[in-house]
């Protein structure tokens, strides 16, 4: 749970900086957020979650 909250905060900051810097416009950023939200409710979520956890564990071990 703490990992997912940290990831959400980190990715939110990255998206905010990209929007403010003019690299990404608000429309595409919202479309990506909506896509991620819908993707989380599909059958792909059980495959994606362990992959993200494995990457997180790998980064933590460095």
mmCIF file as Biopython writes it, N, C-alpha, C and O atoms, coordinates in Angstrom:
data_model
#
loop_
_atom_site.group_PDB
_atom_site.id
_atom_site.type_symbol
_atom_site.label_atom_id
_atom_site.label_alt_id
_atom_site.label_comp_id
_atom_site.label_asym_id
_atom_site.label_entity_id
_atom_site.label_seq_id
_atom_site.pdbx_PDB_ins_code
_atom_site.Cartn_x
_atom_site.Cartn_y
_atom_site.Cartn_z
_atom_site.occupancy
_atom_site.B_iso_or_equiv
_atom_site.auth_seq_id
_atom_site.auth_asym_id
_atom_site.pdbx_PDB_model_num
ATOM 1   N N  . UNK A ? 1  ? 0.822   -1.198 0.000   1.0 0.0 1  A 1 
ATOM 2   C CA . UNK A ? 1  ? 0.000   0.000  0.000   1.0 0.0 1  A 1 
ATOM 3   C C  . UNK A ? 1  ? 0.865   1.261  0.000   1.0 0.0 1  A 1 
ATOM 4   O O  . UNK A ? 1  ? 0.616   2.193  -0.764  1.0 0.0 1  A 1 
ATOM 5   N N  . UNK A ? 2  ? 1.885   1.281  0.864   1.0 0.0 2  A 1 
ATOM 6   C CA . UNK A ? 2  ? 2.741   2.466  0.939   1.0 0.0 2  A 1 
ATOM 7   C C  . UNK A ? 2  ? 3.503   2.673  -0.360  1.0 0.0 2  A 1 
ATOM 8   O O  . UNK A ? 2  ? 3.772   3.806  -0.758  1.0 0.0 2  A 1 
ATOM 9   N N  . UNK A ? 3  ? 3.849   1.573  -1.016  1.0 0.0 3  A 1 
ATOM 10  C CA . UNK A ? 3  ? 4.563   1.687  -2.286  1.0 0.0 3  A 1 
ATOM 11  C C  . UNK A ? 3  ? 3.673   2.313  -3.343  1.0 0.0 3  A 1 
ATOM 12  O O  . UNK A ? 3  ? 4.124   3.182  -4.090  1.0 0.0 3  A 1 
ATOM 13  N N  . UNK A ? 4  ? 2.427   1.895  -3.423  1.0 0.0 4  A 1 
ATOM 14  C CA . UNK A ? 4  ? 1.543   2.437  -4.450  1.0 0.0 4  A 1 
ATOM 15  C C  . UNK A ? 4  ? 1.245   3.906  -4.199  1.0 0.0 4  A 1 
ATOM 16  O O  . UNK A ? 4  ? 1.122   4.679  -5.149  1.0 0.0 4  A 1 
ATOM 17  N N  . UNK A ? 5  ? 1.126   4.308  -2.937  1.0 0.0 5  A 1 
ATOM 18  C CA . UNK A ? 5  ? 0.897   5.723  -2.633  1.0 0.0 5  A 1 
ATOM 19  C C  . UNK A ? 5  ? 2.124   6.536  -3.008  1.0 0.0 5  A 1 
ATOM 20  O O  . UNK A ? 5  ? 1.998   7.625  -3.568  1.0 0.0 5  A 1 
ATOM 21  N N  . UNK A ? 6  ? 3.309   6.019  -2.707  1.0 0.0 6  A 1 
ATOM 22  C CA . UNK A ? 6  ? 4.541   6.716  -3.072  1.0 0.0 6  A 1 
ATOM 23  C C  . UNK A ? 6  ? 4.665   6.844  -4.585  1.0 0.0 6  A 1 
ATOM 24  O O  . UNK A ? 6  ? 5.072   7.889  -5.091  1.0 0.0 6  A 1 
ATOM 25  N N  . UNK A ? 7  ? 4.318   5.791  -5.303  1.0 0.0 7  A 1 
ATOM 26  C CA . UNK A ? 7  ? 4.390   5.830  -6.758  1.0 0.0 7  A 1 
ATOM 27  C C  . UNK A ? 7  ? 3.401   6.837  -7.325  1.0 0.0 7  A 1 
ATOM 28  O O  . UNK A ? 7  ? 3.715   7.555  -8.274  1.0 0.0 7  A 1 
ATOM 29  N N  . UNK A ? 8  ? 2.213   6.892  -6.747  1.0 0.0 8  A 1 
ATOM 30  C CA . UNK A ? 8  ? 1.205   7.846  -7.220  1.0 0.0 8  A 1 
ATOM 31  C C  . UNK A ? 8  ? 1.685   9.274  -6.984  1.0 0.0 8  A 1 
ATOM 32  O O  . UNK A ? 8  ? 1.535   10.127 -7.858  1.0 0.0 8  A 1 
ATOM 33  N N  . UNK A ? 9  ? 2.253   9.541  -5.827  1.0 0.0 9  A 1 
ATOM 34  C CA . UNK A ? 9  ? 2.751   10.887 -5.528  1.0 0.0 9  A 1 
ATOM 35  C C  . UNK A ? 9  ? 3.905   11.244 -6.465  1.0 0.0 9  A 1 
ATOM 36  O O  . UNK A ? 9  ? 3.932   12.341 -7.022  1.0 0.0 9  A 1 
ATOM 37  N N  . UNK A ? 10 ? 4.851   10.333 -6.642  1.0 0.0 10 A 1 
ATOM 38  C CA . UNK A ? 10 ? 5.992   10.586 -7.516  1.0 0.0 10 A 1 
ATOM 39  C C  . UNK A ? 10 ? 5.545   10.826 -8.960  1.0 0.0 10 A 1 
ATOM 40  O O  . UNK A ? 10 ? 5.988   11.782 -9.597  1.0 0.0 10 A 1 
ATOM 41  N N  . UNK A ? 11 ? 4.679   9.970  -9.471  1.0 0.0 11 A 1 
ATOM 42  C CA . UNK A ? 11 ? 4.215   10.135 -10.847 1.0 0.0 11 A 1 
ATOM 43  C C  . UNK A ? 11 ? 3.362   11.393 -10.997 1.0 0.0 11 A 1 
ATOM 44  O O  . UNK A ? 11 ? 3.386   12.041 -12.044 1.0 0.0 11 A 1 
ATOM 45  N N  . UNK A ? 12 ? 2.613   11.735 -9.960  1.0 0.0 12 A 1 
ATOM 46  C CA . UNK A ? 12 ? 1.841   12.981 -10.001 1.0 0.0 12 A 1 
ATOM 47  C C  . UNK A ? 12 ? 2.749   14.193 -10.093 1.0 0.0 12 A 1 
ATOM 48  O O  . UNK A ? 12 ? 2.457   15.138 -10.826 1.0 0.0 12 A 1 
ATOM 49  N N  . UNK A ? 13 ? 3.845   14.172 -9.354  1.0 0.0 13 A 1 
ATOM 50  C CA . UNK A ? 13 ? 4.807   15.278 -9.418  1.0 0.0 13 A 1 
ATOM 51  C C  . UNK A ? 13 ? 5.444   15.344 -10.798 1.0 0.0 13 A 1 
ATOM 52  O O  . UNK A ? 13 ? 5.612   16.431 -11.351 1.0 0.0 13 A 1 
ATOM 53  N N  . UNK A ? 14 ? 5.801   14.190 -11.360 1.0 0.0 14 A 1 
ATOM 54  C CA . UNK A ? 14 ? 6.399   14.162 -12.695 1.0 0.0 14 A 1 
ATOM 55  C C  . UNK A ? 14 ? 5.437   14.735 -13.726 1.0 0.0 14 A 1 
ATOM 56  O O  . UNK A ? 14 ? 5.837   15.544 -14.563 1.0 0.0 14 A 1 
ATOM 57  N N  . UNK A ? 15 ? 4.178   14.325 -13.675 1.0 0.0 15 A 1 
ATOM 58  C CA . UNK A ? 15 ? 3.185   14.837 -14.628 1.0 0.0 15 A 1 
ATOM 59  C C  . UNK A ? 15 ? 2.996   16.339 -14.440 1.0 0.0 15 A 1 
ATOM 60  O O  . UNK A ? 15 ? 2.898   17.073 -15.423 1.0 0.0 15 A 1 
ATOM 61  N N  . UNK A ? 16 ? 2.942   16.801 -13.205 1.0 0.0 16 A 1 
ATOM 62  C CA . UNK A ? 16 ? 2.792   18.237 -12.946 1.0 0.0 16 A 1 
ATOM 63  C C  . UNK A ? 16 ? 3.952   19.021 -13.536 1.0 0.0 16 A 1 
ATOM 64  O O  . UNK A ? 16 ? 3.745   20.053 -14.174 1.0 0.0 16 A 1 
ATOM 65  N N  . UNK A ? 17 ? 5.173   18.538 -13.328 1.0 0.0 17 A 1 
ATOM 66  C CA . UNK A ? 17 ? 6.352   19.224 -13.856 1.0 0.0 17 A 1 
ATOM 67  C C  . UNK A ? 17 ? 6.337   19.218 -15.389 1.0 0.0 17 A 1 
ATOM 68  O O  . UNK A ? 17 ? 6.674   20.224 -16.013 1.0 0.0 17 A 1 
ATOM 69  N N  . UNK A ? 18 ? 5.953   18.107 -15.990 1.0 0.0 18 A 1 
ATOM 70  C CA . UNK A ? 18 ? 5.895   18.033 -17.449 1.0 0.0 18 A 1 
ATOM 71  C C  . UNK A ? 18 ? 4.840   18.980 -18.016 1.0 0.0 18 A 1 
ATOM 72  O O  . UNK A ? 18 ? 5.059   19.598 -19.058 1.0 0.0 18 A 1 
ATOM 73  N N  . UNK A ? 19 ? 3.714   19.097 -17.349 1.0 0.0 19 A 1 
ATOM 74  C CA . UNK A ? 19 ? 2.674   20.026 -17.807 1.0 0.0 19 A 1 
ATOM 75  C C  . UNK A ? 19 ? 3.151   21.463 -17.650 1.0 0.0 19 A 1 
ATOM 76  O O  . UNK A ? 19 ? 2.984   22.273 -18.562 1.0 0.0 19 A 1 
ATOM 77  N N  . UNK A ? 20 ? 3.741   21.786 -16.507 1.0 0.0 20 A 1 
ATOM 78  C CA . UNK A ? 20 ? 4.214   23.143 -16.264 1.0 0.0 20 A 1 
ATOM 79  C C  . UNK A ? 20 ? 5.358   23.517 -17.202 1.0 0.0 20 A 1 
ATOM 80  O O  . UNK A ? 20 ? 5.475   24.674 -17.606 1.0 0.0 20 A 1 
ATOM 81  N N  . UNK A ? 21 ? 6.196   22.554 -17.547 1.0 0.0 21 A 1 
ATOM 82  C CA . UNK A ? 21 ? 7.324   22.814 -18.431 1.0 0.0 21 A 1 
ATOM 83  C C  . UNK A ? 21 ? 6.931   22.897 -19.899 1.0 0.0 21 A 1 
ATOM 84  O O  . UNK A ? 21 ? 7.751   23.268 -20.738 1.0 0.0 21 A 1 
ATOM 85  N N  . UNK A ? 22 ? 5.697   22.560 -20.215 1.0 0.0 22 A 1 
ATOM 86  C CA . UNK A ? 22 ? 5.228   22.628 -21.590 1.0 0.0 22 A 1 
ATOM 87  C C  . UNK A ? 22 ? 5.565   21.408 -22.428 1.0 0.0 22 A 1 
ATOM 88  O O  . UNK A ? 22 ? 5.353   21.414 -23.641 1.0 0.0 22 A 1 
ATOM 89  N N  . UNK A ? 23 ? 6.086   20.364 -21.802 1.0 0.0 23 A 1 
ATOM 90  C CA . UNK A ? 23 ? 6.421   19.155 -22.543 1.0 0.0 23 A 1 
ATOM 91  C C  . UNK A ? 23 ? 5.178   18.326 -22.841 1.0 0.0 23 A 1 
ATOM 92  O O  . UNK A ? 23 ? 5.125   17.629 -23.854 1.0 0.0 23 A 1 
ATOM 93  N N  . UNK A ? 24 ? 4.186   18.397 -21.971 1.0 0.0 24 A 1 
ATOM 94  C CA . UNK A ? 24 ? 2.939   17.663 -22.134 1.0 0.0 24 A 1 
ATOM 95  C C  . UNK A ? 24 ? 1.794   18.630 -21.870 1.0 0.0 24 A 1 
ATOM 96  O O  . UNK A ? 24 ? 1.832   19.405 -20.914 1.0 0.0 24 A 1 
ATOM 97  N N  . UNK A ? 25 ? 0.800   18.582 -22.701 1.0 0.0 25 A 1 
ATOM 98  C CA . UNK A ? 25 ? -0.366  19.432 -22.484 1.0 0.0 25 A 1 
ATOM 99  C C  . UNK A ? 25 ? -1.339  18.718 -21.562 1.0 0.0 25 A 1 
ATOM 100 O O  . UNK A ? 25 ? -1.241  17.512 -21.336 1.0 0.0 25 A 1 
ATOM 101 N N  . UNK A ? 26 ? -2.272  19.484 -21.040 1.0 0.0 26 A 1 
ATOM 102 C CA . UNK A ? 26 ? -3.224  18.946 -20.065 1.0 0.0 26 A 1 
ATOM 103 C C  . UNK A ? 26 ? -4.100  17.853 -20.668 1.0 0.0 26 A 1 
ATOM 104 O O  . UNK A ? 26 ? -4.358  16.847 -20.007 1.0 0.0 26 A 1 
ATOM 105 N N  . UNK A ? 27 ? -4.558  18.021 -21.888 1.0 0.0 27 A 1 
ATOM 106 C CA . UNK A ? 27 ? -5.430  17.033 -22.530 1.0 0.0 27 A 1 
ATOM 107 C C  . UNK A ? 27 ? -4.804  15.648 -22.620 1.0 0.0 27 A 1 
ATOM 108 O O  . UNK A ? 27 ? -5.402  14.677 -22.156 1.0 0.0 27 A 1 
ATOM 109 N N  . UNK A ? 28 ? -3.608  15.531 -23.208 1.0 0.0 28 A 1 
ATOM 110 C CA . UNK A ? 28 ? -2.967  14.209 -23.260 1.0 0.0 28 A 1 
ATOM 111 C C  . UNK A ? 28 ? -2.660  13.626 -21.874 1.0 0.0 28 A 1 
ATOM 112 O O  . UNK A ? 28 ? -2.732  12.412 -21.681 1.0 0.0 28 A 1 
ATOM 113 N N  . UNK A ? 29 ? -2.324  14.480 -20.924 1.0 0.0 29 A 1 
ATOM 114 C CA . UNK A ? 29 ? -2.057  13.991 -19.567 1.0 0.0 29 A 1 
ATOM 115 C C  . UNK A ? 29 ? -3.320  13.405 -18.949 1.0 0.0 29 A 1 
ATOM 116 O O  . UNK A ? 29 ? -3.266  12.357 -18.306 1.0 0.0 29 A 1 
ATOM 117 N N  . UNK A ? 30 ? -4.452  14.070 -19.139 1.0 0.0 30 A 1 
ATOM 118 C CA . UNK A ? 30 ? -5.718  13.543 -18.627 1.0 0.0 30 A 1 
ATOM 119 C C  . UNK A ? 30 ? -6.119  12.260 -19.347 1.0 0.0 30 A 1 
ATOM 120 O O  . UNK A ? 30 ? -6.659  11.342 -18.730 1.0 0.0 30 A 1 
ATOM 121 N N  . UNK A ? 31 ? -5.858  12.197 -20.647 1.0 0.0 31 A 1 
ATOM 122 C CA . UNK A ? 31 ? -6.163  10.973 -21.399 1.0 0.0 31 A 1 
ATOM 123 C C  . UNK A ? 31 ? -5.338  9.799  -20.882 1.0 0.0 31 A 1 
ATOM 124 O O  . UNK A ? 31 ? -5.853  8.688  -20.754 1.0 0.0 31 A 1 
ATOM 125 N N  . UNK A ? 32 ? -4.065  10.034 -20.585 1.0 0.0 32 A 1 
ATOM 126 C CA . UNK A ? 32 ? -3.212  8.973  -20.033 1.0 0.0 32 A 1 
ATOM 127 C C  . UNK A ? 32 ? -3.683  8.549  -18.646 1.0 0.0 32 A 1 
ATOM 128 O O  . UNK A ? 32 ? -3.658  7.364  -18.314 1.0 0.0 32 A 1 
ATOM 129 N N  . UNK A ? 33 ? -4.109  9.508  -17.841 1.0 0.0 33 A 1 
ATOM 130 C CA . UNK A ? 33 ? -4.619  9.186  -16.501 1.0 0.0 33 A 1 
ATOM 131 C C  . UNK A ? 33 ? -5.893  8.355  -16.600 1.0 0.0 33 A 1 
ATOM 132 O O  . UNK A ? 33 ? -6.070  7.391  -15.855 1.0 0.0 33 A 1 
ATOM 133 N N  . UNK A ? 34 ? -6.775  8.726  -17.514 1.0 0.0 34 A 1 
ATOM 134 C CA . UNK A ? 34 ? -8.012  7.959  -17.706 1.0 0.0 34 A 1 
ATOM 135 C C  . UNK A ? 34 ? -7.702  6.550  -18.206 1.0 0.0 34 A 1 
ATOM 136 O O  . UNK A ? 34 ? -8.313  5.579  -17.760 1.0 0.0 34 A 1 
ATOM 137 N N  . UNK A ? 35 ? -6.748  6.443  -19.139 1.0 0.0 35 A 1 
ATOM 138 C CA . UNK A ? 35 ? -6.353  5.134  -19.645 1.0 0.0 35 A 1 
ATOM 139 C C  . UNK A ? 35 ? -5.821  4.256  -18.510 1.0 0.0 35 A 1 
ATOM 140 O O  . UNK A ? 35 ? -6.182  3.083  -18.406 1.0 0.0 35 A 1 
ATOM 141 N N  . UNK A ? 36 ? -4.970  4.821  -17.671 1.0 0.0 36 A 1 
ATOM 142 C CA . UNK A ? 36 ? -4.427  4.063  -16.546 1.0 0.0 36 A 1 
ATOM 143 C C  . UNK A ? 36 ? -5.508  3.621  -15.576 1.0 0.0 36 A 1 
ATOM 144 O O  . UNK A ? 36 ? -5.462  2.515  -15.039 1.0 0.0 36 A 1 
ATOM 145 N N  . UNK A ? 37 ? -6.474  4.487  -15.359 1.0 0.0 37 A 1 
ATOM 146 C CA . UNK A ? 37 ? -7.569  4.153  -14.459 1.0 0.0 37 A 1 
ATOM 147 C C  . UNK A ? 37 ? -8.414  3.007  -15.021 1.0 0.0 37 A 1 
ATOM 148 O O  . UNK A ? 37 ? -8.769  2.074  -14.301 1.0 0.0 37 A 1 
ATOM 149 N N  . UNK A ? 38 ? -8.724  3.089  -16.297 1.0 0.0 38 A 1 
ATOM 150 C CA . UNK A ? 38 ? -9.499  2.009  -16.918 1.0 0.0 38 A 1 
ATOM 151 C C  . UNK A ? 38 ? -8.685  0.724  -17.015 1.0 0.0 38 A 1 
ATOM 152 O O  . UNK A ? 38 ? -9.230  -0.367 -16.848 1.0 0.0 38 A 1 
ATOM 153 N N  . UNK A ? 39 ? -7.392  0.840  -17.282 1.0 0.0 39 A 1 
ATOM 154 C CA . UNK A ? 39 ? -6.526  -0.338 -17.367 1.0 0.0 39 A 1 
ATOM 155 C C  . UNK A ? 39 ? -6.468  -1.071 -16.031 1.0 0.0 39 A 1 
ATOM 156 O O  . UNK A ? 39 ? -6.395  -2.299 -15.992 1.0 0.0 39 A 1 
ATOM 157 N N  . UNK A ? 40 ? -6.502  -0.316 -14.943 1.0 0.0 40 A 1 
ATOM 158 C CA . UNK A ? 40 ? -6.442  -0.932 -13.611 1.0 0.0 40 A 1 
ATOM 159 C C  . UNK A ? 40 ? -7.670  -1.782 -13.314 1.0 0.0 40 A 1 
ATOM 160 O O  . UNK A ? 40 ? -7.618  -2.660 -12.453 1.0 0.0 40 A 1 
ATOM 161 N N  . UNK A ? 41 ? -8.769  -1.534 -14.010 1.0 0.0 41 A 1 
ATOM 162 C CA . UNK A ? 41 ? -9.984  -2.300 -13.751 1.0 0.0 41 A 1 
ATOM 163 C C  . UNK A ? 41 ? -10.186 -3.431 -14.759 1.0 0.0 41 A 1 
ATOM 164 O O  . UNK A ? 41 ? -11.247 -4.054 -14.781 1.0 0.0 41 A 1 
ATOM 165 N N  . UNK A ? 42 ? -9.183  -3.701 -15.590 1.0 0.0 42 A 1 
ATOM 166 C CA . UNK A ? 42 ? -9.288  -4.783 -16.570 1.0 0.0 42 A 1 
ATOM 167 C C  . UNK A ? 42 ? -8.563  -6.026 -16.072 1.0 0.0 42 A 1 
ATOM 168 O O  . UNK A ? 42 ? -8.034  -6.051 -14.961 1.0 0.0 42 A 1 
ATOM 169 N N  . UNK A ? 43 ? -8.548  -7.033 -16.894 1.0 0.0 43 A 1 
ATOM 170 C CA . UNK A ? 43 ? -7.848  -8.268 -16.564 1.0 0.0 43 A 1 
ATOM 171 C C  . UNK A ? 43 ? -6.343  -8.130 -16.613 1.0 0.0 43 A 1 
ATOM 172 O O  . UNK A ? 43 ? -5.631  -9.033 -16.173 1.0 0.0 43 A 1 
ATOM 173 N N  . UNK A ? 44 ? -5.836  -7.023 -17.137 1.0 0.0 44 A 1 
ATOM 174 C CA . UNK A ? 44 ? -4.386  -6.820 -17.203 1.0 0.0 44 A 1 
ATOM 175 C C  . UNK A ? 44 ? -3.802  -6.420 -15.856 1.0 0.0 44 A 1 
ATOM 176 O O  . UNK A ? 44 ? -2.596  -6.552 -15.646 1.0 0.0 44 A 1 
ATOM 177 N N  . UNK A ? 45 ? -4.623  -5.938 -14.949 1.0 0.0 45 A 1 
ATOM 178 C CA . UNK A ? 45 ? -4.132  -5.457 -13.657 1.0 0.0 45 A 1 
ATOM 179 C C  . UNK A ? 45 ? -3.384  -6.539 -12.860 1.0 0.0 45 A 1 
ATOM 180 O O  . UNK A ? 45 ? -2.342  -6.236 -12.279 1.0 0.0 45 A 1 
ATOM 181 N N  . UNK A ? 46 ? -3.879  -7.801 -12.810 1.0 0.0 46 A 1 
ATOM 182 C CA . UNK A ? 46 ? -3.125  -8.813 -12.061 1.0 0.0 46 A 1 
ATOM 183 C C  . UNK A ? 46 ? -1.755  -9.128 -12.649 1.0 0.0 46 A 1 
ATOM 184 O O  . UNK A ? 46 ? -0.893  -9.662 -11.951 1.0 0.0 46 A 1 
ATOM 185 N N  . UNK A ? 47 ? -1.546  -8.807 -13.914 1.0 0.0 47 A 1 
ATOM 186 C CA . UNK A ? 47 ? -0.241  -9.024 -14.530 1.0 0.0 47 A 1 
ATOM 187 C C  . UNK A ? 47 ? 0.669   -7.822 -14.294 1.0 0.0 47 A 1 
ATOM 188 O O  . UNK A ? 47 ? 1.869   -7.978 -14.068 1.0 0.0 47 A 1 
ATOM 189 N N  . UNK A ? 48 ? 0.099   -6.641 -14.348 1.0 0.0 48 A 1 
ATOM 190 C CA . UNK A ? 48 ? 0.878   -5.414 -14.222 1.0 0.0 48 A 1 
ATOM 191 C C  . UNK A ? 48 ? 1.347   -5.194 -12.790 1.0 0.0 48 A 1 
ATOM 192 O O  . UNK A ? 48 ? 2.483   -4.774 -12.571 1.0 0.0 48 A 1 
ATOM 193 N N  . UNK A ? 49 ? 0.495   -5.468 -11.820 1.0 0.0 49 A 1 
ATOM 194 C CA . UNK A ? 49 ? 0.824   -5.219 -10.417 1.0 0.0 49 A 1 
ATOM 195 C C  . UNK A ? 49 ? 2.070   -5.980 -9.955  1.0 0.0 49 A 1 
ATOM 196 O O  . UNK A ? 49 ? 2.951   -5.362 -9.358  1.0 0.0 49 A 1 
ATOM 197 N N  . UNK A ? 50 ? 2.186   -7.282 -10.200 1.0 0.0 50 A 1 
ATOM 198 C CA . UNK A ? 50 ? 3.431   -7.964 -9.798  1.0 0.0 50 A 1 
ATOM 199 C C  . UNK A ? 50 ? 4.667   -7.455 -10.533 1.0 0.0 50 A 1 
ATOM 200 O O  . UNK A ? 50 ? 5.761   -7.432 -9.969  1.0 0.0 50 A 1 
ATOM 201 N N  . UNK A ? 51 ? 4.498   -7.051 -11.775 1.0 0.0 51 A 1 
ATOM 202 C CA . UNK A ? 51 ? 5.637   -6.511 -12.519 1.0 0.0 51 A 1 
ATOM 203 C C  . UNK A ? 51 ? 6.120   -5.211 -11.883 1.0 0.0 51 A 1 
ATOM 204 O O  . UNK A ? 51 ? 7.324   -5.002 -11.729 1.0 0.0 51 A 1 
ATOM 205 N N  . UNK A ? 52 ? 5.191   -4.344 -11.515 1.0 0.0 52 A 1 
ATOM 206 C CA . UNK A ? 52 ? 5.553   -3.092 -10.845 1.0 0.0 52 A 1 
ATOM 207 C C  . UNK A ? 52 ? 6.197   -3.386 -9.490  1.0 0.0 52 A 1 
ATOM 208 O O  . UNK A ? 52 ? 7.175   -2.740 -9.113  1.0 0.0 52 A 1 
ATOM 209 N N  . UNK A ? 53 ? 5.654   -4.352 -8.765  1.0 0.0 53 A 1 
ATOM 210 C CA . UNK A ? 53 ? 6.227   -4.714 -7.468  1.0 0.0 53 A 1 
ATOM 211 C C  . UNK A ? 53 ? 7.639   -5.275 -7.625  1.0 0.0 53 A 1 
ATOM 212 O O  . UNK A ? 53 ? 8.508   -4.991 -6.800  1.0 0.0 53 A 1 
ATOM 213 N N  . UNK A ? 54 ? 7.880   -6.063 -8.665  1.0 0.0 54 A 1 
ATOM 214 C CA . UNK A ? 54 ? 9.213   -6.610 -8.893  1.0 0.0 54 A 1 
ATOM 215 C C  . UNK A ? 54 ? 10.214  -5.499 -9.208  1.0 0.0 54 A 1 
ATOM 216 O O  . UNK A ? 54 ? 11.345  -5.518 -8.724  1.0 0.0 54 A 1 
ATOM 217 N N  . UNK A ? 55 ? 9.794   -4.544 -10.012 1.0 0.0 55 A 1 
ATOM 218 C CA . UNK A ? 55 ? 10.669  -3.406 -10.318 1.0 0.0 55 A 1 
ATOM 219 C C  . UNK A ? 55 ? 10.955  -2.608 -9.052  1.0 0.0 55 A 1 
ATOM 220 O O  . UNK A ? 55 ? 12.087  -2.184 -8.819  1.0 0.0 55 A 1 
ATOM 221 N N  . UNK A ? 56 ? 9.919   -2.407 -8.233  1.0 0.0 56 A 1 
ATOM 222 C CA . UNK A ? 56 ? 10.091  -1.677 -6.981  1.0 0.0 56 A 1 
ATOM 223 C C  . UNK A ? 56 ? 11.050  -2.402 -6.044  1.0 0.0 56 A 1 
ATOM 224 O O  . UNK A ? 56 ? 11.907  -1.769 -5.427  1.0 0.0 56 A 1 
ATOM 225 N N  . UNK A ? 57 ? 10.916  -3.724 -5.930  1.0 0.0 57 A 1 
ATOM 226 C CA . UNK A ? 57 ? 11.814  -4.496 -5.086  1.0 0.0 57 A 1 
ATOM 227 C C  . UNK A ? 57 ? 13.254  -4.422 -5.600  1.0 0.0 57 A 1 
ATOM 228 O O  . UNK A ? 57 ? 14.198  -4.334 -4.816  1.0 0.0 57 A 1 
ATOM 229 N N  . UNK A ? 58 ? 13.409  -4.460 -6.922  1.0 0.0 58 A 1 
ATOM 230 C CA . UNK A ? 58 ? 14.739  -4.376 -7.521  1.0 0.0 58 A 1 
ATOM 231 C C  . UNK A ? 58 ? 15.381  -3.022 -7.221  1.0 0.0 58 A 1 
ATOM 232 O O  . UNK A ? 58 ? 16.559  -2.952 -6.870  1.0 0.0 58 A 1 
ATOM 233 N N  . UNK A ? 59 ? 14.602  -1.947 -7.360  1.0 0.0 59 A 1 
ATOM 234 C CA . UNK A ? 59 ? 15.126  -0.603 -7.077  1.0 0.0 59 A 1 
ATOM 235 C C  . UNK A ? 59 ? 15.465  -0.470 -5.590  1.0 0.0 59 A 1 
ATOM 236 O O  . UNK A ? 59 ? 16.468  0.150  -5.235  1.0 0.0 59 A 1 
ATOM 237 N N  . UNK A ? 60 ? 14.638  -1.046 -4.727  1.0 0.0 60 A 1 
ATOM 238 C CA . UNK A ? 60 ? 14.886  -0.964 -3.283  1.0 0.0 60 A 1 
ATOM 239 C C  . UNK A ? 60 ? 16.164  -1.688 -2.878  1.0 0.0 60 A 1 
ATOM 240 O O  . UNK A ? 60 ? 16.812  -1.312 -1.901  1.0 0.0 60 A 1 
ATOM 241 N N  . UNK A ? 61 ? 16.527  -2.726 -3.626  1.0 0.0 61 A 1 
ATOM 242 C CA . UNK A ? 61 ? 17.712  -3.508 -3.268  1.0 0.0 61 A 1 
ATOM 243 C C  . UNK A ? 61 ? 19.014  -2.839 -3.727  1.0 0.0 61 A 1 
ATOM 244 O O  . UNK A ? 61 ? 20.099  -3.279 -3.347  1.0 0.0 61 A 1 
ATOM 245 N N  . UNK A ? 62 ? 18.916  -1.798 -4.526  1.0 0.0 62 A 1 
ATOM 246 C CA . UNK A ? 62 ? 20.127  -1.140 -5.021  1.0 0.0 62 A 1 
ATOM 247 C C  . UNK A ? 62 ? 20.706  -0.243 -3.948  1.0 0.0 62 A 1 
ATOM 248 O O  . UNK A ? 62 ? 21.731  0.402  -4.169  1.0 0.0 62 A 1 
#
